């Protein structure tokens, strides 16, 4: 459940390290951060999955 959080943290930190250039489309970190955020919206974050597991038990 921590994988999404860790991935988002790393992507956000990479954007911060690169400063203004981190917000451009040319940097892979920006695309990575966008993909991670969209995956959370599409598939749910850790809270959604934890609730699913609790409901199944």
C-alpha positions in Angstrom: 0.0 0.0 0.0 3.0 2.3 0.4 4.2 2.0 -3.2 1.9 4.7 -4.5 2.9 7.1 -1.7 6.6 6.4 -2.2 6.3 6.8 -6.0 4.5 10.1 -5.7 7.0 11.4 -3.1 9.9 10.6 -5.3 8.4 12.2 -8.3 7.4 15.3 -6.4 10.9 15.6 -5.0 12.5 15.2 -8.4 10.4 18.1 -9.7 11.4 20.2 -6.7 15.1 19.4 -7.2 15.0 20.5 -10.8 13.2 23.8 -9.9 11.4 25.6 -12.7 12.7 23.0 -15.2 10.9 20.4 -13.2 7.5 21.7 -14.4 8.3 21.4 -18.1 7.1 18.5 -20.2 10.7 17.7 -21.2 11.7 16.2 -17.8 10.7 12.6 -17.3 9.9 13.3 -13.6 6.9 15.5 -14.6 5.5 12.7 -16.8 6.1 10.2 -14.0 4.3 12.3 -11.4 1.3 12.8 -13.8 1.1 9.0 -14.4 1.3 8.2 -10.7 -1.5 10.7 -9.9 -3.7 9.5 -12.7 -3.2 5.9 -11.6 -4.4 6.8 -8.1 -7.4 8.5 -9.6 -8.2 5.6 -11.8 -7.5 2.7 -9.5 -7.7 4.3 -6.1 -5.2 5.2 -3.4 -4.3 3.2 -0.3 -7.4 4.2 1.6 -9.6 2.8 -1.1 -7.7 -0.5 -1.2 -7.7 -0.8 2.6 -11.4 -0.3 2.7 -11.8 -3.0 0.0 -9.7 -5.4 2.0 -11.7 -4.7 5.2 -15.0 -5.2 3.5 -13.9 -8.5 2.1 -12.8 -9.8 5.5 
